[in-house]
Amino acid sequence: MHGKRVYNGRPGAIHLGVDMKAGYKIERFHFERWLELWRKNINDQFCGEHADRAIALAENLAVNFLRNMTMNKR
């Protein structure tokens, strides 16, 4: 949030594994709900450039995760 990048995990791979174990049931509405909660939480606690950047990053992550998960289901 404050210009520091400290996360080095592989969230995409984790989400693919969770979806696979759940029988490929994670759908767009799950990401939409997550984004709704994320935006509210960020906007309740922060404002300005950092908040905007955090929301934009989350939106990009959701789009990419969903795309990759959709491709993985084929």
Buried (B, 14 or more C-beta within 10 A) or exposed (E): EEEEEEEEEEEBEEBBEEBEEEEEEBEEEBBEEBBEEBBEEBEEEBEEEEBEBBBEEBBEBBEEBBEBBBEEEE
